């Protein structure tokens, strides 16, 4: 069985770095709105791990957060 959801694009109207946590991440104050456009995310059970990205912006996926997050997801799910 597959699970599918719409993930709306987030637009930062303001973003201020207010400090840094002990783990290195920054503390932020922000004001955001969500757009009517975004991504469609689909996941389904499988014997192995795969990631498919398509659409007009797919060519630049390696330079975004998607690639490192997919590696973490693969490790967390114990899929190969």
C-alpha positions, 0 to 999 in steps of 0.5 A, a space after each residue: 500500500 502506498 501513502 501519498 501527500 502534498 507538501 506545500 512550498 514554504 516561503 520565509 517572509 522574515 528569517 533572523 538567526 538569534 543564536 546557536 545551540 550546543 549541537 551547532 544548529 542555529 536558533 531562528 525566528 521566522 515568519 512563514 507562509 505556505 504556497 498553493 504549489 509544492 511537491 507530491 511525496 509518495 512512499 510505499 513498502 518495498 524490498 529495497 530502497 530507491 528514490 525517484 525525483 521527477 519534474 522540471 527541477 529534478 536535474 538539480 536534486 543532488 545540490 539540494 537537501 533531498 539527496 542527504 535526507 534520502 541517505 538518512 532515510 535509507 539508513 533509518 529504515 534499514 533498507 538497502 
